[in-house]
Amino acid sequence: MARDALTGTRIRERRIMGGLKQSDLARQIGISASYLNLIEHNRRRIGGKLLLDIASALDVEPTVLSEGAEAALVASLQEAAQRVRLAEDETARAEEFAGRFPGWADALATAHRKIADLERTVETLSDRLAHDPELAASVHEVLSTAASIRSTASILAEDKSITAEWRDRFHANIDADSRRLAQSSKALVGFLDAETGEAAPSGSPQEEVAQFLAAHAYGFETLEAGTGDVDGLIAQAPELASAQSRQLARAVLERVAQDSARVSMADLTAAIEDLGPDVIALANRFGVSVPQIMRRLAASPALGAGIVVADRAGSLLFRKDVDGFAIPRHGAACPLWPLFQVMGQPGHVIRARVRMPSRNSAVFDCLAAAEPVGPAMLNTPPLLEATMLILPVPDAPSDPVLPIDEVGPACRICPRSGCHGRREPSILSDGFGGF
């Protein structure tokens, strides 16, 4: 239903919320109750002075009646509907629901956002618990210190013949170990919850770069316009605390500048309207490689796509997250991703439709291609980079030509059972989260 066609419904809901009878409201604004009834049932269009009079009588802004709920609220409701795979006609009624029941709509949208945030937190913490070396060292420090305190306390409790001098020494050791335990525990909490204000450093240059890119929403307008200063952006970034992270960030920003010089975002947006996100057709139109056009598509805010870049060793060099597709921050990724299938076939483009083991069983179109990087050298194998573009598919119809492949994030944090690609046991129990 069109947004402006719901004005009457909103008037009725606001009147009922205010405890007004239809006849009372009609009398206040100087029209008949029967005409107001037609308006409230969306059988008469309304605007101008009459709309202003009704808004004044109901003590609301006219835009609340004419425009209804904010676009962000409606978009959030539609996203929630898509995540639970409501029918398309039900999803299309999000605007009507928000207009008739604004309180319930806001509560539902807030709950949806909270659930999505919690799912991302669980994915991140599970990943870090499984692979983060800094976190493992922090946990080891807590456990070893606690064991030391327990051992010293046992000696004091069980040996009654200890002299006063040695008892004082043991007490001093317990005091020192207790202080160390408090500091280690504080650091551990910081690793798990940066909002405490006591978060420990990320411990990884890659993490610092990821925080820097996320702070800029993976977009750099000055670089896109050709007026950006890479060194200036790095110097002003508080997230880049180490020399290693600044070096990695410089490589990322220089590539962004090079890619945008070849394919501007304005030209790409126009081409997408003509060709859609067809990576081969777009690459041919601009005369660039498929991985390069994938990077530009991932930078387009309109598509909401994610991307992963890996080298031949399987290390993830670059990542841009997309909701529902878990990309591990530490350790190896799922070997079933198309990203790794193209390593031995530079120039070959693979498209696969995959499903992640998330609460909403999110489905994505993944397009992958590999290309050599760096200069060619005699008797030296080329360095390869594989790139995978990740496009969300809200409603994935069955397609015999493109069946859905079941993949995961990384074996250590993947709940799938019976997977032929599993390399190590998962820390998650089978069926975790209803998968």
C-alpha positions as CSV (number, residue, x, y, z in Angstrom):
1,M,0.0,0.0,0.0
2,A,1.3,3.4,-0.9
3,R,2.6,5.6,1.9
4,D,0.2,8.5,1.2
5,A,-2.7,6.1,1.0
6,L,-2.4,5.3,4.7
7,T,-3.1,8.9,6.0
8,G,-6.6,8.0,7.0
9,T,-5.4,4.9,8.9
10,R,-2.9,7.0,10.8
11,I,-5.6,9.5,11.7
12,R,-7.9,6.8,13.0
13,E,-5.1,5.3,15.1
14,R,-4.0,8.6,16.6
15,R,-7.7,9.5,17.3
16,I,-8.2,6.2,19.2
17,M,-4.9,6.7,21.1
18,G,-6.1,10.1,22.2
19,G,-9.4,8.8,23.4
20,L,-11.5,10.9,20.9
21,K,-14.8,9.7,19.4
22,Q,-15.1,10.1,15.7
23,S,-18.0,12.5,16.1
24,D,-16.0,14.7,18.5
25,L,-13.0,15.0,16.2
26,A,-15.3,15.8,13.2
27,R,-17.0,18.5,15.2
28,Q,-13.7,20.1,16.2
29,I,-12.5,20.3,12.6
30,G,-15.9,21.3,11.1
31,I,-16.8,18.3,8.9
32,S,-19.4,15.6,9.2
33,A,-18.7,12.3,11.0
34,S,-19.6,10.4,7.9
35,Y,-17.0,12.3,5.8
36,L,-14.4,11.7,8.5
37,N,-15.3,8.0,8.5
38,L,-14.5,7.9,4.7
39,I,-11.2,9.6,5.4
40,E,-10.2,7.2,8.1
41,H,-10.9,4.3,5.8
42,N,-8.7,5.8,3.1
43,R,-11.6,6.4,0.8
44,R,-11.0,10.1,0.5
45,R,-7.6,11.7,0.0
46,I,-6.7,14.5,2.4
47,G,-4.3,17.4,2.4
48,G,-3.9,21.1,2.8
49,K,-5.8,23.0,5.5
50,L,-8.0,20.0,6.5
51,L,-4.9,17.9,7.2
52,L,-3.4,20.7,9.3
53,D,-6.7,21.1,11.2
54,I,-6.8,17.4,12.0
55,A,-3.1,17.3,13.0
56,S,-3.7,20.3,15.3
57,A,-6.8,18.6,16.9
58,L,-4.8,15.4,17.5
59,D,-1.7,17.4,18.7
60,V,0.7,15.8,16.3
61,E,2.9,17.1,13.4
62,P,1.2,16.9,10.0
63,T,4.1,14.8,8.7
64,V,3.3,12.1,11.2
65,L,-0.1,11.7,9.5
66,S,1.0,12.2,5.9
67,E,4.3,10.5,5.9
68,G,4.0,7.9,8.7
69,A,6.9,6.1,10.2
70,E,10.4,7.1,9.4
71,A,12.1,5.3,6.5
72,A,14.7,3.8,8.9
73,L,12.0,2.1,11.0
74,V,10.2,0.7,8.0
75,A,13.5,-0.6,6.5
76,S,14.3,-2.2,9.8
77,L,10.9,-3.9,9.9
78,Q,11.4,-5.2,6.3
79,E,14.8,-6.5,7.2
80,A,13.4,-8.3,10.2
81,A,10.7,-9.8,8.0
82,Q,13.3,-11.0,5.5
83,R,15.4,-12.6,8.2
84,V,12.5,-14.8,9.2
85,R,11.5,-15.3,5.6
86,L,8.0,-13.9,5.8
87,A,6.0,-13.9,2.6
88,E,6.6,-11.0,0.2
89,D,3.1,-9.7,0.6
90,E,3.6,-9.6,4.4
91,T,6.9,-7.9,4.1
92,A,5.3,-5.2,1.9
93,R,2.9,-4.3,4.8
94,A,5.7,-3.0,7.0
95,E,4.7,0.6,6.3
96,E,1.1,-0.2,7.2
97,F,2.1,-1.9,10.4
98,A,4.4,1.0,11.4
99,G,1.7,3.5,10.7
100,R,-1.0,1.7,12.6
101,F,1.0,0.5,15.6
102,P,4.0,2.8,15.9
103,G,4.9,1.7,19.4
104,W,4.9,-2.0,18.6
105,A,6.8,-1.4,15.4
106,D,9.5,0.5,17.2
107,A,9.7,-2.3,19.8
108,L,10.0,-4.9,17.1
109,A,12.7,-3.0,15.2
110,T,14.7,-2.4,18.4
111,A,14.5,-6.1,19.3
112,H,15.6,-7.0,15.8
113,R,18.6,-4.7,16.0
114,K,19.5,-6.0,19.4
115,I,19.4,-9.7,18.3
116,A,21.6,-8.8,15.3
117,D,24.1,-7.1,17.5
118,L,24.2,-10.0,19.9
119,E,24.7,-12.5,17.1
120,R,27.6,-10.5,15.8
121,T,29.1,-10.3,19.4
122,V,28.8,-14.1,19.7
123,E,30.5,-14.7,16.4
124,T,33.3,-12.3,17.3
125,L,33.9,-13.7,20.8
126,S,33.7,-17.3,19.6
127,D,36.3,-16.5,16.9
128,R,38.6,-14.7,19.4
129,L,38.3,-17.5,22.0
130,A,39.3,-20.0,19.4
131,H,42.2,-18.3,17.7
132,D,43.3,-15.0,19.2
133,P,46.9,-15.5,20.5
134,E,46.7,-12.4,22.7
135,L,43.5,-13.6,24.3
136,A,45.0,-17.1,24.9
137,A,48.0,-15.5,26.6
138,S,45.7,-13.4,28.8
139,V,43.7,-16.5,29.8
140,H,46.9,-18.4,30.5
141,E,48.2,-15.6,32.7
142,V,44.9,-15.6,34.8
143,L,45.0,-19.4,35.2
144,S,48.7,-19.7,36.1
145,T,48.4,-16.8,38.7
146,A,45.3,-18.4,40.2
147,A,47.2,-21.7,40.5
148,S,50.1,-20.0,42.1
149,I,47.9,-18.4,44.8
150,R,46.1,-21.7,45.4
151,S,49.5,-23.6,45.9
152,T,50.8,-21.0,48.3
153,A,47.6,-20.9,50.3
154,S,47.6,-24.7,50.5
155,I,51.1,-24.7,52.1
156,L,50.0,-22.1,54.7
157,A,46.8,-24.0,55.5
158,E,48.4,-27.5,55.7
159,D,51.8,-27.0,57.2
160,K,51.5,-25.8,60.9
161,S,55.2,-25.8,61.5
162,I,56.1,-22.9,59.2
163,T,58.1,-20.2,61.0
164,A,56.9,-16.7,61.3
165,E,59.5,-15.5,58.8
166,W,58.5,-18.0,56.1
167,R,54.8,-17.3,56.8
168,D,55.4,-13.6,56.1
169,R,57.1,-14.5,52.9
170,F,54.2,-16.6,51.7
171,H,51.8,-13.8,52.7
172,A,53.9,-11.4,50.6
173,N,53.8,-13.8,47.6
174,I,50.0,-14.2,47.9
175,D,49.7,-10.4,48.0
176,A,51.9,-10.0,44.9
177,D,50.1,-12.8,43.0
178,S,46.7,-11.4,43.9
179,R,47.6,-8.0,42.5
180,R,48.9,-9.7,39.3
181,L,45.7,-11.7,39.1
182,A,43.6,-8.5,39.4
183,Q,45.5,-6.8,36.6
184,S,45.3,-9.9,34.3
185,S,41.6,-10.3,34.9
186,K,41.1,-6.6,34.1
187,A,43.0,-7.1,30.8
188,L,40.9,-10.2,30.0
189,V,37.7,-8.3,30.6
190,G,39.0,-5.6,28.3
191,F,39.7,-8.1,25.5
192,L,36.1,-9.4,25.8
193,D,34.3,-6.0,26.3
194,A,35.9,-2.9,24.8
195,E,33.0,-0.8,26.3
196,T,34.4,-1.2,29.8
197,G,36.9,1.5,29.0
198,E,39.7,-0.7,30.0
199,A,40.1,-2.6,26.8
200,A,43.5,-4.0,26.1
201,P,45.1,-3.2,22.7
202,S,44.0,-5.4,19.9
203,G,47.3,-7.1,19.8
204,S,47.2,-7.4,16.0
205,P,48.0,-4.9,13.3
206,Q,45.2,-6.5,11.2
207,E,42.7,-5.7,13.9
208,E,43.9,-2.1,14.1
209,V,43.4,-1.7,10.3
210,A,40.0,-3.4,10.6
211,Q,38.9,-0.8,13.2
212,F,40.3,2.0,11.1
213,L,38.3,0.9,8.0
214,A,35.1,0.3,10.1
215,A,35.4,3.8,11.5
216,H,35.3,5.2,8.0
217,A,32.6,2.8,6.9
218,Y,35.1,1.5,4.3
219,G,34.6,4.7,2.3
220,F,37.1,7.5,1.7
221,E,35.4,10.4,-0.2
222,T,38.6,12.3,-0.7
223,L,40.4,9.3,-2.2
224,E,37.4,8.7,-4.4
225,A,37.5,12.4,-5.6
226,G,41.3,12.1,-6.3
227,T,42.1,14.8,-3.7
228,G,42.9,12.6,-0.7
229,D,46.2,12.4,1.1
230,V,47.0,8.8,2.2
231,D,49.6,9.9,4.7
232,G,47.3,12.5,6.1
233,L,44.5,9.9,6.6
234,I,46.9,7.6,8.4
235,A,48.4,10.3,10.6
236,Q,44.9,11.3,11.8
237,A,43.8,7.7,12.6
238,P,43.9,6.9,16.3
239,E,43.1,3.3,15.5
240,L,46.5,2.8,13.8
241,A,48.7,2.6,16.9
242,S,51.6,0.5,15.5
243,A,54.0,0.9,12.6
244,Q,52.8,-2.4,11.2
245,S,49.2,-1.4,11.1
246,R,50.1,2.0,9.5
247,Q,52.0,0.1,6.8
248,L,49.1,-2.2,6.1
249,A,46.6,0.7,6.0
250,R,48.8,2.5,3.6
251,A,48.7,-0.4,1.2
252,V,44.9,-0.6,1.5
253,L,44.4,3.2,0.9
254,E,46.8,3.2,-2.0
255,R,44.8,0.4,-3.7
256,V,41.6,2.3,-3.0
257,A,43.1,5.4,-4.7
258,Q,44.3,3.3,-7.7
259,D,41.0,1.5,-8.1
260,S,38.9,4.7,-7.9
261,A,41.1,6.4,-10.5
262,R,40.3,3.6,-12.9
263,V,36.6,3.2,-12.1
264,S,34.9,6.2,-10.4
265,M,32.0,5.5,-8.2
266,A,29.7,7.7,-10.3
267,D,30.5,5.8,-13.4
268,L,30.2,2.5,-11.6
269,T,26.7,3.4,-10.2
270,A,25.5,4.3,-13.7
271,A,26.9,1.0,-15.1
272,I,25.2,-1.0,-12.3
273,E,21.9,0.5,-13.3
274,D,22.5,-0.7,-16.9
275,L,24.2,-4.1,-16.3
276,G,23.5,-5.0,-12.7
277,P,26.3,-6.4,-10.5
278,D,27.6,-8.5,-13.4
279,V,31.3,-8.6,-12.6
280,I,32.4,-9.8,-16.0
281,A,30.3,-7.3,-18.0
282,L,31.4,-4.5,-15.7
283,A,35.1,-5.5,-15.9
284,N,34.8,-5.5,-19.7
285,R,33.1,-2.2,-19.9
286,F,35.8,-0.5,-17.8
287,G,38.8,-2.5,-19.1
288,V,39.9,-3.7,-15.6
289,S,40.3,-7.1,-14.0
290,V,37.4,-8.9,-12.4
291,P,39.0,-8.7,-8.9
292,Q,39.4,-4.9,-9.3
293,I,35.7,-4.5,-10.2
294,M,34.8,-6.7,-7.3
295,R,36.7,-4.3,-5.0
296,R,34.8,-1.3,-6.5
297,L,31.4,-3.1,-6.1
298,A,32.3,-3.8,-2.4
299,A,32.9,-0.1,-1.9
300,S,29.5,0.9,-3.4
301,P,27.2,1.8,-0.5
302,A,24.1,0.9,-2.6
303,L,24.9,-2.9,-2.8
304,G,25.7,-3.6,0.8
305,A,28.2,-6.2,-0.3
306,G,31.1,-7.8,1.5
307,I,34.5,-8.9,0.2
308,V,37.4,-11.1,1.2
309,V,40.9,-11.1,-0.3
310,A,43.3,-14.0,0.4
311,D,46.8,-15.1,-0.7
312,R,47.9,-18.5,-1.9
313,A,48.7,-19.5,1.6
314,G,45.1,-19.0,2.6
315,S,45.7,-15.9,4.8
316,L,42.9,-13.3,4.7
317,L,44.6,-10.1,3.6
318,F,41.5,-7.9,3.5
319,R,37.9,-8.2,4.6
320,K,34.7,-6.2,4.6
321,D,32.0,-7.8,6.7
322,V,28.4,-8.2,5.6
323,D,25.6,-9.1,8.0
324,G,25.0,-12.8,8.3
325,F,28.3,-13.9,6.6
326,A,30.8,-14.7,9.4
327,I,34.4,-14.0,8.3
328,P,36.9,-15.2,10.9
329,R,39.3,-12.6,12.2
330,H,41.9,-15.2,13.3
331,G,42.9,-18.6,11.8
332,A,41.9,-20.2,8.6
333,A,38.5,-19.7,6.9
334,C,36.1,-22.4,5.6
335,P,37.9,-24.4,2.8
336,L,34.5,-24.7,1.0
337,W,34.4,-21.0,0.1
338,P,34.7,-20.3,-3.7
339,L,37.5,-18.0,-2.7
340,F,39.9,-21.0,-2.4
341,Q,38.6,-22.8,-5.5
342,V,40.0,-20.2,-7.9
343,M,43.5,-20.2,-6.5
344,G,44.7,-22.7,-9.1
345,Q,42.8,-21.1,-12.0
346,P,43.8,-17.4,-12.4
347,G,41.3,-15.6,-14.6
348,H,38.6,-18.1,-14.0
349,V,35.4,-16.6,-12.4
350,I,33.3,-18.8,-10.1
351,R,29.8,-18.0,-8.9
352,A,28.2,-20.0,-6.1
353,R,25.1,-19.5,-3.9
354,V,26.0,-20.4,-0.3
355,R,24.2,-20.6,3.0
356,M,25.8,-19.7,6.3
357,P,24.8,-21.4,9.6
358,S,23.4,-18.3,11.1
359,R,20.1,-18.0,13.0
360,N,18.3,-16.9,9.8
361,S,20.2,-19.2,7.5
362,A,21.4,-16.3,5.4
363,V,22.0,-17.0,1.7
364,F,24.6,-15.2,-0.4
365,D,25.8,-15.1,-4.0
366,C,29.6,-15.4,-3.9
367,L,31.7,-14.5,-6.9
368,A,35.4,-15.4,-6.8
369,A,38.4,-14.8,-9.1
370,A,42.2,-14.9,-8.7
371,E,44.9,-12.8,-10.4
372,P,48.7,-12.6,-10.2
373,V,50.1,-9.6,-8.3
374,G,53.5,-8.1,-8.3
375,P,56.1,-8.2,-11.1
376,A,56.8,-11.3,-13.2
377,M,60.1,-12.9,-12.4
378,L,62.1,-15.6,-14.2
379,N,61.8,-19.2,-12.7
380,T,59.7,-17.8,-9.9
381,P,56.0,-18.8,-9.4
382,P,53.7,-15.8,-9.5
383,L,52.1,-14.4,-6.3
384,L,48.4,-14.8,-6.5
385,E,45.5,-13.1,-4.8
386,A,42.0,-14.5,-4.7
387,T,39.0,-12.1,-4.3
388,M,35.5,-13.1,-3.3
389,L,32.6,-10.7,-3.6
390,I,29.7,-11.5,-1.2
391,L,26.2,-10.3,-2.2
392,P,23.2,-10.9,0.1
393,V,20.3,-12.7,-1.4
394,P,17.2,-11.8,0.8
395,D,14.8,-14.2,-1.1
396,A,16.6,-17.1,-2.6
397,P,14.3,-19.1,-4.9
398,S,15.2,-22.7,-5.7
399,D,17.4,-22.8,-8.8
400,P,18.5,-26.2,-10.2
401,V,21.3,-24.5,-12.1
402,L,22.7,-22.8,-9.1
403,P,22.0,-24.9,-6.0
404,I,22.7,-23.6,-2.5
405,D,26.0,-24.9,-1.0
406,E,26.3,-25.2,2.7
407,V,29.4,-23.5,4.0
408,G,30.6,-22.1,7.3
409,P,32.9,-19.5,8.8
410,A,35.9,-21.6,10.1
411,C,35.9,-25.1,11.4
412,R,36.7,-24.2,14.9
413,I,33.5,-22.0,15.2
414,C,31.3,-23.8,12.8
415,P,28.4,-25.8,14.2
416,R,27.7,-27.9,11.1
417,S,28.0,-31.7,11.6
418,G,29.0,-34.2,9.0
419,C,30.9,-31.7,6.9
420,H,33.4,-33.3,4.5
421,G,35.6,-30.2,4.7
422,R,36.0,-30.2,8.5
423,R,39.7,-30.1,9.6
424,E,39.2,-29.8,13.4
425,P,36.5,-30.2,16.0
426,S,34.2,-27.2,16.6
427,I,34.0,-25.6,20.0
428,L,30.3,-25.2,19.4
429,S,27.9,-28.1,20.2
430,D,25.9,-29.6,17.4
431,G,22.7,-27.8,16.9
432,F,23.9,-24.6,18.6
433,G,21.5,-21.7,18.1
434,G,18.9,-23.9,16.3
435,F,21.0,-24.6,13.2
